[in-house]
């Protein structure tokens, strides 16, 4: 992935959080995809996902930063992990 593309993802998530809030929707969760067939091309490594959330947190107030979550096998619900 090129550096400019990586920067654009953080800016895109920041803009999305702002637009959701303007529409009176709180950007509460950012879910990582479950590991199922035919979704590998959407995979975001854990470290990159955490970096994206940190990039958003550096630009927005805490209430506009979505919490990172994913499904962990064996748990009854999504797992919050950042």
C-alpha positions as CSV (number, residue, x, y, z in Angstrom):
1,X,0.0,0.0,0.0
2,X,1.3,3.4,-0.9
3,X,1.8,6.0,1.9
4,X,-0.6,8.4,0.2
5,X,-3.3,5.8,0.2
6,X,-2.7,5.0,3.9
7,X,-3.0,8.7,4.8
8,X,-6.2,8.9,2.8
9,X,-7.9,6.1,4.8
10,X,-7.4,8.0,8.1
11,X,-8.7,11.2,6.5
12,X,-11.6,9.3,5.0
13,X,-12.6,7.9,8.4
14,X,-12.3,11.3,10.0
15,X,-14.5,12.8,7.4
16,X,-17.0,10.0,7.8
17,X,-17.2,10.5,11.5
18,X,-17.8,14.2,11.0
19,X,-20.5,13.6,8.4
20,X,-22.2,11.0,10.6
21,X,-22.3,13.4,13.5
22,X,-23.7,16.2,11.3
23,X,-26.5,13.7,10.4
24,X,-27.1,13.1,14.2
25,X,-25.5,9.7,14.1
26,X,-22.8,8.8,16.6
27,X,-19.9,6.9,15.0
28,X,-19.8,4.3,17.8
29,X,-18.1,1.2,16.4
30,X,-15.7,0.4,13.6
31,X,-16.0,-3.4,13.0
32,X,-13.3,-5.5,11.5
33,X,-14.7,-8.1,9.2
34,X,-15.2,-11.6,10.4
35,X,-12.9,-14.1,8.7
36,X,-15.2,-15.9,6.4
37,X,-14.9,-17.1,2.8
38,X,-14.6,-14.5,0.0
39,X,-13.7,-11.5,2.3
40,X,-9.9,-11.8,2.3
41,X,-9.6,-8.8,0.0
42,X,-11.2,-6.6,2.7
43,X,-8.8,-7.7,5.4
44,X,-7.1,-5.0,7.4
45,X,-4.2,-6.1,9.6
46,X,-4.8,-5.5,13.4
47,X,-1.9,-3.1,13.6
48,X,-3.1,-1.0,10.7
49,X,-6.7,-0.9,12.1
50,X,-5.3,0.4,15.4
51,X,-3.3,3.0,13.5
52,X,-6.3,4.2,11.7
53,X,-8.3,4.7,14.9
54,X,-5.3,6.6,16.4
55,X,-5.2,8.8,13.3
56,X,-8.9,9.7,13.8
57,X,-8.3,10.2,17.5
58,X,-5.6,12.7,16.8
59,X,-8.0,14.8,14.7
60,X,-11.3,14.5,16.4
61,X,-12.8,14.8,20.0
62,X,-13.1,11.4,21.7
63,X,-16.9,11.2,21.3
64,X,-16.4,11.1,17.5
65,X,-13.8,8.3,17.5
66,X,-15.4,4.9,16.8
67,X,-14.3,2.0,19.0
68,X,-12.6,-0.8,17.2
69,X,-14.4,-4.1,17.5
70,X,-14.3,-7.6,16.0
71,X,-15.7,-11.0,16.5
72,X,-13.6,-13.4,18.5
73,X,-14.6,-17.1,18.1
74,X,-16.2,-18.4,21.3
75,X,-17.5,-15.1,22.6
76,X,-21.2,-14.4,22.7
77,X,-20.7,-10.9,21.3
78,X,-18.3,-8.6,19.5
79,X,-15.0,-8.0,21.3
80,X,-13.9,-4.4,21.9
81,X,-10.1,-4.3,21.7
82,X,-8.8,-0.8,21.5
